[in-house]
Amino acid sequence: MNRILFNLSRLRLSLKYRLSHFDTEEERLQAYFSFLLGYDVDLKNPRTFNEKLSWMKLYDHNPLYHTLVDKYDVKAYVAELIGQEYVVPCYGVWNSFDDIDFSTLPDQFVIKSTHYGAPIVVKDKSTFDIERAREVVLQQSKESGYINNYEWVYKDVPARVIIDKFLNDHTDNKVLQDYKFWCFNGEPKYMYLTVKDDDIYENFYDMDFTPVDINHGFARRKPEFKRPEKFEEMKQLATKLSKGIPFVRVDFFFVDGQIYFGEYTFYDWGGTHPFANYNQDLMIGNLLNLPKK
C-alpha cells in the first residue's frame, strides 16, 4: 500500500472509534466528513461535490444501485444495455473461496470480491499463493464500503467471489489503466486517469480530451496522457450507462483495441476527498442536481 493510501486508511480507522459514540448515521457521517475535509457538511443545503455525495449516501437509495456495484450482477445489466462484447469474460462466481477449483482455471486470471476490495491479479498460476489469496478474500468478506465509509450502495451486497479474465495491456504498468468518467444524469463531463506507484497522480480531461485544472488532492503526471483511440466511443457508452443517475463514475479499460466496462462508482474517493481548494469542490458540485429525498 502506498504512503498516501496508508495514511488515509490509518485516519479512517482512528476515526471509527470516535464515531461509535454518535447515535445516528447522519451524525456519524457529519463527523466523518468534517474530520477528513476540514469543513462541516450542510445536508440541508448541500452545495459542494463532496457535500452532495454525502447527501446521496443518506437519501438517494435507489435499489438498482446495489446491482450496479455488485461486480457479478452488473455484468448482465451492462451486457443488456450496451452489449456483451463490452463485458470482461468471467470464469465463475462462488459463495466461498474454498469452493473454487483452481485446476480448471487458465494460467492468468483476476480474483475479485463481488461487494468490496481490490482485485487479486494472478499472472502466473504456478507461483500463485492460494493461502495468501484466501486470507485477503476472507478479510474483504468482513468489510464493505458501507461499513468503512458509510457508502449506502454497498449495504447488503452479498460477499461472493468471481474470477475474471486477465486483461493484458502489454505495458509495464503495475495496474491496468482505466478511464474514469464523471457522469451527471447521463452526461459525461470530465474523465481522469490515475497512476499509482509510490504516490498517486491524477490527470483530468474534458470531453474533448483537453487537460483541465482539477486537482482532487493529487499531483498531475507529466507528460500528459495521449487521447485513447476510442475515446468518442467511451463517451457514448458512458452516456448510456449513466442515464437517469444523478452522479456516477463509469470506468472503462481499453485493451487490444477493445473497450471493456470496469465498474460503477457512486461516491468517488468515498465522497470525502479534498480538492485543491473549496472553489473546485463547489464548481463540480454545481454540476450535480440532486433528486428528491
N, C-alpha and C positions, 0 to 999 in steps of 0.2 A: 504494500500500500504506500502511495507516495506521501510526501510530507504534508501537503495541504489536506488531503483526504483524511490522513491520520489525525491531524489536529482538529478537523471538523467533527470527526467521529467522537473524539475524546470530549469535545464540548457538548455534543448531544447527549452522551452518556452521563456526564456530570450533571446535566440539566434534568434528567429523568427523575432523580431523587427529589429535587425541588418541586417538580410538577406534581408529584404524587400527593402533595398536600392540598391541591385545589379540588373543589367539589365537582365542577362541571367541565365538560370537554371544551366549551368556549373559553373558560378561564385558563385552562391549561394551554390552549393554543395561543391565547393572547400573551401569556408569559413566555412561551417558547419563541414566539415571533419577536417580541421586544428584546429578548436576550440575544438573539442571533443577528438582528438587523439594526438595533440601536434606536428604533423609534416605535411608538405604540401603534398597533393596528387599530384602524377605525372600521369596525364591522358594520356600523350603521350607515356610513357614507364612505365606502372604500374608494380610493382614487388611484393608488399606485398599482402596478402589476402584481407585486407580492401581496398587497392587501387583498386584491380581488381573488388571487389564487387561494388565500386563506378563507375568504368568504365562500368560495366554491367547495372547499373541503367540508364546511359546516352545512351548507344549504343546497348545493346542486347535486342531488342524489338520484341521478338517472340510472336505473338498474342496468341499462345497456353498458355502462362504463365498466362493470365487473367483467363482462365478456371481453371487452376491448383490451383489458390489461392482463387477462389470462393468456399466457404465451401459447397454450394449446388451442383453446376455444376461439381465439382471434383468427386463427388460420382459416377456418371455414367462413367466417364473416368477411375477411379480406378477399378470399377467392371468389365469393359471390358478388362482391362489389366491383372488383377490378380485374379478376381473372386468376386462375390457379398458377399461371406462369410467374406471377409476382410473389408467390409464397415459397419460403425456404422449405425444401423437402424434409419430412420428418420420418424417422425410423420407428417411432413408437412413443407411447405415453404409459407411465406406470404409477401406481399409487405408492409404491415403496421402492427405494433404491435397490433393495435386495432381490427384487423380482426381475431385475434386468439380466438377461443372458448376453454378456459381452462377447461371447464367442460368435454370435450371429452378426456382429457389427463390423463395418469396414475398419481400415487402419486409422482413419481420421474421422472425427465427429465432434459435436459440441453438446455438452450436458447442461440443461437449464432446469431450474425450479420454476414451475409454472406461475407462481404467485409473487416471487421476490428473489432478488440477489443476482450477483454477477455470474455469467456463464463460466463453465469449465471447458477450456479448449484443449482437445486431445489431438495432437499432430502425429503421434506415433503410439499406437496401442501397445506395442511390445514393451515400452518403457512407462506405461500408464500406471500411476499409483492409485489403485482402486480404493485402498483403505483411506487414503487422504481425501479422495473424492467423496467417499461415504460420509466422512466427518463434516465436510463442507456442506453437503446436501442436508444432513441431519440438523446442522446449526441453522441453515436457511429455513428449514421447516418450522423452527421455533420463532421465527421473526417474520415481519412483514412491513410494508410501507405504512400500514395503519398503526401498528404498534410503535414503530420507530419515529415516524414523522407526522402522525395524525392525518394520513392521506386516505380519505374515506374510500376511494375506489378499490383499494386492496382489502377492504374489510370482507371477511368470509370467502375470499377467493381460495379454492382448495389448493393445498400444498401437494402437488404431484411432480413427477419428473418426466421431462421429454428429452429426446436426443434428436438433434437436427443434423443435417448435412453440414460438413465443414466447408466454408466458402474461402477460397484462396485468392487473394488479390495480387499475388505474385510480387509483393513488396517486402521490405524488411520491417514493416510496421509491427509493433508488438500486438496491436489491437486493430481489427478490421475497421477501416474508415467508414463512418456512416454520415449521412447528410440529414441534418435535423431541421425540419421546417416548423416554424411557429405559425400556426393557423388560427385565424379568428373567424368563427362562424362560417367556415368553409372557404376562407380566403387566406392563402399563404402570404405572409407579409415579409418575413425575414427567414433566413436559413443560416445555420452556423455549423462549422466543423471544429472538432476538438482533437487536440494532440495531447496524449498523456505520456510523460516519461518521468523525470524527477519532479517536474512541475506540470501544471496544466496550462494549455494555451487554447484560446477560443477566437476564431475569426468569424465575424458576422458579415453577411451579404444581403443585399436587397434582391428583388425578383428579376433584376437584370444581371445579377451576379456582380454588382458593383460593391466594393468594400464600404461598409457603413461604420460609423463611430459609435458602436455599442460595446460597452465593457461590462460584462456580467461577473466582474470580480476576478477575471483572469487576463493576463497579458496577451497581446496579439502575436501570432507567429509570423516571422518573416523568413523567406519571401512568401507572398500571398499564394493561396491555392489556385490551381488552374480550374477554369469553368469545366464541370463534368460534361462528358459527351452528350448525355441525355437529360440535361438539366430541365428543358422545357417539358419533357415527359414526366419527370419527377413532380414538377409543379402541378400538372394536370391530375396526377394520381393523388397528390396531397389534397387537392381541392375536393375530389370525390370522397376521399376517406374521412375528411373533417367536416363535411356538410352537416349543418344543424347542431354543431357543438360549439359553445361559446369560445372556448380555447382548448386546443390540444396540440401537442408537439407530435409530428409524424416523422418517423425516421426511415431512411432507405439505405441499403447497400447497393453498390454498383460493381459487379464482378463479371469479367469476361463479356462485356457488352450487354449484360442483363441486369435489370433493376430488380431488387428484392425488397419487400417490406421488412422493416426491422421491428418497430414497436410503436405503441401509443404511450405518450407520457402526458398526464393531465396537470401535474404541478412541477414544472421544470425546476430542477435542483430543490425539490421539496417545497417550492414557494417561499423559501426563507434564505435566499442567497442574494447578497447585496450587489447593486450595480455600482459603477464608478461614482455616481452621485445620485441624489434624490430625484433630480430632474429627469434622468434617464428612466428611473423606475416609474415616474409619473407619465412620461411620454409613451412608454409601452402600455401602461395601464389605460391610457385614453383609447387604445385600440380594442379593448376588451369590454363588450357590452354584456353585462350580467343578466341572466334570466330572472324571472320572478322566483321568490322563495318557494 
